[in-house]
Amino acid sequence: MITVRDIDDSVLKALTDRASAAGRSLEEEVRETLAQSVRRSHEDFWERADRLRAGFGGSVVSDSGVISAEMREERSQRIGEP
Protein backbone atom coordinates (compact mmCIF):
# COMPACT_ATOMS: atom_id res chain seq x y z
CA MET A 1 0.00 0.00 0.00
CA ILE A 2 1.12 3.52 -0.77
CA THR A 3 -0.25 6.93 0.07
CA VAL A 4 0.84 9.97 -1.88
CA ARG A 5 0.05 13.37 -0.45
CA ASP A 6 0.12 16.88 -1.89
CA ILE A 7 -0.26 15.93 -5.55
CA ASP A 8 -0.50 19.06 -7.67
CA ASP A 9 -4.07 19.71 -8.79
CA SER A 10 -3.09 19.78 -12.47
CA VAL A 11 -1.36 16.38 -12.16
CA LEU A 12 -4.38 14.89 -10.41
CA LYS A 13 -6.70 16.29 -13.08
CA ALA A 14 -4.51 14.89 -15.87
CA LEU A 15 -4.46 11.46 -14.22
CA THR A 16 -8.21 11.56 -13.65
CA ASP A 17 -8.82 12.57 -17.29
CA ARG A 18 -6.52 9.80 -18.58
CA ALA A 19 -8.21 7.25 -16.33
CA SER A 20 -11.62 8.28 -17.58
CA ALA A 21 -10.52 8.15 -21.22
CA ALA A 22 -9.06 4.66 -20.70
CA GLY A 23 -12.13 3.43 -18.82
CA ARG A 24 -10.11 2.84 -15.64
CA SER A 25 -10.36 4.00 -12.07
CA LEU A 26 -7.90 6.61 -10.86
CA GLU A 27 -6.14 3.93 -8.81
CA GLU A 28 -5.79 1.67 -11.87
CA GLU A 29 -4.47 4.59 -13.91
CA VAL A 30 -1.85 5.46 -11.29
CA ARG A 31 -0.76 1.79 -11.11
CA GLU A 32 -0.44 1.62 -14.91
CA THR A 33 1.43 4.94 -15.07
CA LEU A 34 3.93 3.77 -12.45
CA ALA A 35 4.40 0.41 -14.17
CA GLN A 36 5.01 2.09 -17.56
CA SER A 37 7.50 4.45 -15.98
CA VAL A 38 9.53 1.58 -14.54
CA ARG A 39 9.42 -0.40 -17.80
CA ARG A 40 10.41 2.65 -19.79
CA SER A 41 13.38 3.35 -17.50
CA HIS A 42 14.58 -0.23 -17.95
CA GLU A 43 14.14 -0.07 -21.73
CA ASP A 44 15.81 3.36 -21.91
CA PHE A 45 18.84 1.99 -20.07
CA TRP A 46 19.33 -0.80 -22.60
CA GLU A 47 18.72 1.53 -25.53
CA ARG A 48 21.42 3.89 -24.22
CA ALA A 49 23.75 0.95 -23.63
CA ASP A 50 23.22 -0.22 -27.21
CA ARG A 51 23.98 3.28 -28.55
CA LEU A 52 27.17 3.45 -26.50
CA ARG A 53 28.22 0.01 -27.74
CA ALA A 54 27.57 1.09 -31.31
CA GLY A 55 29.72 4.16 -30.70
CA PHE A 56 32.68 1.89 -30.06
CA GLY A 57 32.25 0.48 -33.56
CA GLY A 58 31.60 -3.02 -32.30
CA SER A 59 35.05 -3.27 -30.72
CA VAL A 60 35.40 -5.03 -27.43
CA VAL A 61 36.76 -2.96 -24.59
CA SER A 62 39.44 -4.88 -22.72
CA ASP A 63 39.76 -5.32 -19.00
CA SER A 64 41.85 -2.46 -17.56
CA GLY A 65 43.95 -4.97 -15.60
CA VAL A 66 44.97 -6.66 -18.84
CA ILE A 67 45.78 -3.30 -20.42
CA SER A 68 47.88 -2.27 -17.39
CA ALA A 69 49.82 -5.55 -17.49
CA GLU A 70 50.52 -5.08 -21.21
CA MET A 71 51.71 -1.53 -20.64
CA ARG A 72 54.03 -2.64 -17.81
CA GLU A 73 55.45 -5.36 -20.05
CA GLU A 74 56.07 -2.91 -22.89
CA ARG A 75 57.72 -0.43 -20.54
CA SER A 76 59.94 -3.14 -19.06
CA GLN A 77 61.05 -4.21 -22.53
CA ARG A 78 61.89 -0.63 -23.51
CA ILE A 79 64.08 -0.01 -20.47
CA GLY A 80 65.61 -3.50 -20.50
CA GLU A 81 64.07 -4.88 -17.30
CA PRO A 82 63.37 -8.59 -17.05
Secondary structure, DSSP 4 states (H G I P E B T S, - for coil): --------HHHHHHHHHHHHHHT--HHHHHHHHHHHHHHHHHHHHHHHHHHHHHHTTTPPPPPHHHHHHHHHHHHHHHHT--
